[in-house]
Amino acid sequence: MLFLGAARPGSTHDLTAARADGIAQAVTNADADVETAADSGYQGAAGPVRTPVKRPKGQGHNGWEKQANSALARLRAPAERAFAELGRWRVLDLLRISPNRITAALHALLVITQKRSLLARG
């Protein structure tokens, strides 16, 4: 995980938050040369943002669509694991601090989690 955006209300759409934090502009910049794998919450983002192929209403996916979505899921798996690791910190359930300060706490927990993971690998 490279970036953790500011805390926002849970009702904020993923793409709206990415645009507000400047993430959407950074990855779609022609000079950035970055391909981004995202979930379906980022459909409609411009540029090299890869999102799952939507299933047509009332129909199933064909073979290539399933393969494309599976490949994208494999690319996104490390980030999803990082989010799961943050969720294991029980202290987050008990935190009662300002949303303005929670982002700094999450950054610290992310660093600790990554260091612990590196140490466990030996």
Secondary structure, 3 states (H helix, E strand, C coil): CCCCCCCCCCCCCHHHHHHHCCHHHHHHCCCCCCCEECCHHHCCCCCCEECCCCCCCCCCCCHHHHHHHHHHHHHHHHHHHHHHHHHCCCHHHHCCCCHHHHHHHHHHHHHHHHHHHHHHHC
